[in-house]
Amino acid sequence: MPKLPDPLLELAARVSNRGRWGDDDRRGTLNLIDAAAVLRGTAAVRQGRAFSLALPFDADGPQTGAIPGRTNPELEMTAINVEYTGDADGFTTNDDRFSMGVQACTHWDALSHVGYGGELYNGVPREQVTEAGAGDLGIQAFGPVVSRGLLLDVARLHGVDHFDDNHPITGDELDACAAAAGLAVEPGDIVLVRTGHLHFLRIGEKDRYRMVCPGLSTRSIEWFRDHDVAAVATDTFVLECFPGEDPAALLPIHMIHLRDLGLAQGQIWALDDLAADCADDGQFDFLLSATPIPLTGASGGLVAPTAVK
């Protein structure tokens, strides 16, 4: 498949954050999370209710084997009721380990995950990624991720439980969601976009969940740059609408978000319980804690996000 079409290359140049935080920057838009953004998040905690936004990390995860290496979590017990003193009434212990693809369940994409034109974010040459990992552009560069989170419920905006097609979400729709929720998007906020697409996982249609996704349109890219959003996550497998709007461009949102904007993006987040609560009480902002496991050099980061209202 060829490079990005020329109009998208021109868009990428307009929204680029290359050099914005210095030539050595490896965090991208997460630099926008300052003390003011964190304090907005803490001010949103008014009821003391917490919501897990992670799917269960188990063998029945969303992966089907279609993407090499993206295996669902596999747990192995390495010690089972071991009696270290030889006496069952003394110290006994259990231990275990697990393996999985780092993007197989609820996760962030590291900025090393996608590039084009021979480069990753901030001009880092793609050759920095080797068999040893992604170097200083790995997920460990994220550091702590805590800020005000905003739920933009696109399914609710359209009065549906979920979409049956690859509905492309535009910047105008995101504005409409924010307006309906009474929110003003501010620099450093983390935006969670709900589509209801987890419906297909709940009914066991994993291939359907993976292969036809509503998601972000290329007509949303400037919206994230204009609002200085720190990160975005969705409840879908792909994040962007898939199949895409232009068959000549494979995953252009990934390309421009990660390589040009340096925008942290997350997939396979569980947003339905939070969305139901937000719809009930009318509060769509919250404190979001979503620091990935700092697996040095990884191109993705496992995360168990928590929203607190």
Secondary structure, DSSP 8 states (H G I E B T S, - for coil): --S--HHHHHHHHHH--TTTT-TT--SGGGGG--HHHHHHHHHT--S--EEE-----STTSS--S-STT----EEEEEEEEEETTS-TTS-EEEEEEEE--TTSSSEEE-TTS--BTTB-GGG-BGGG-BTTB-GGGSGGGG---EEEEEEEEHHHHTT-SS-SS--EE-HHHHHHHHHHHT----TT-EEEEE--TTHHHHTT-HHHHHHSB-EE-GGGHHHHHHTT-SEEEESSSSSB-BS-S-TTSSSHHHIIIIIII--EEEES---HHHHHHHHHH---EEEEE------TT-SEEE---EEE-
